[in-house]
């Protein structure tokens, strides 16, 4: 059973915060040409793992469409459906791949267990 939409947003924010904290530092050379505008990503995919968790790959390019990737589409739809365009789902883009979404869901499951008991 899924938590109600307001609680889901809290879980998504917590999960994204965990991913931000775990984001891998990129080299100084990668910082030279960072594009900071709407529709661009700072990471995509997971490059490495350590005893502390998985690290995201630096990716400073436009977000990728995911409508044709059924696994990723289903993961995003179950975790944060507000990121899927209801008028044109084929135009939806993401800065996360399926592996990152699975990590997000796994890390959010702990918060779901804790907060689902709150009144």
N, C-alpha and C positions, 0 to 999 in steps of 0.2 A: 504494500500500500504506500502510495506517495504522500509526502507531507503536503499540506495546503500551499498554494502559490506563494504567500508572503514568507513562509518558513523556507521554501525552496530557494528563494532569492538570498536569504541569509546564508544558506548552505553553499550556494554558488560563490558568494563573496568570500566566505571562509576558505573554500577550496582554491579560488583564484589567488587569495593571499598566500596560501601555502605554496602554490606554484611560484609566485613571485619571490618568496623567501628562498626557495630552492633553485631559482634560476641561476645558471652558471655565469660567472663573470666572463666577459669577452675580452680579447686582447686589445691593447691600445690602438693597434692598426685597424681593427674593425670599427672603431669609433670615428674614423675620419669622415666617412660618407654616410652617416646615419640620416635616414629620411624620417622626419617626425611629422607625419600628417595622417589624416583620417584614411582608413583602409589599408594602412601599412602595418606590418607585424614587427615585433622585436625578436620573436622566436618561432620555430616550427619544428616539430619532431623532438625526439630525445636522442642525445648523442652519447651519453655516458651514464654510468651508475656507480655509486659508491655506497659505503655502509650507511650514509646519511640519506640516500634516496637517489632519484633519477634527475639528470640535468638536461635542460632543454637546449636545443641547438640555436645558435645565433642565426637569425634570418630577417634581414631588413629589406623586405620586398612586399609587394601587395599580398593581401590575404588570398587564400586559395578557395575556389568553389568546392563544395562538398556534396552537392545534391546527387551526383552520380556514384558516390561512395556510400553504399547502403549501410555498412557497418558504422561509419562515422556519422551519417545522417541520423541513424537510430540512437546512437549514443548522445548526440547533441539534443535530439528531440526529447529524450527521457531526462536529461540533466538540466538543460536550460532552453526550453522550447521557444522562449521569447527571442532567441537569436536566429530563428528561421523565419524568413519572410513568408507571411501567409498569402500575400497577393501573388508572389512569384518565387516559390521555393528554389527554383533553379538558379536564382541570382544570389542566394545566400553564400557567404564566404566565412572562412574561419582561419584563425592563426594557430589552431591546434589540430593535430592528426589523431587517429584513433587511439594510438598508444597513450598520448597525453590525456585524452578524455577518459580512458580506463584508469589512469593514475588518479585523475581528479575524482572520479567516482569512488575509487577505493579509499582515498583520503577523506572524502566527504562522508563515507559510511560511518566513521567514528563520530563525527559531529551529529549526524542524523540520529544515531543511537542516544547520544546525550540529550539533544534538544527535543526529540520527539516525545519525551516524557514530561516536558514542561507544559503547564496548563495554558 
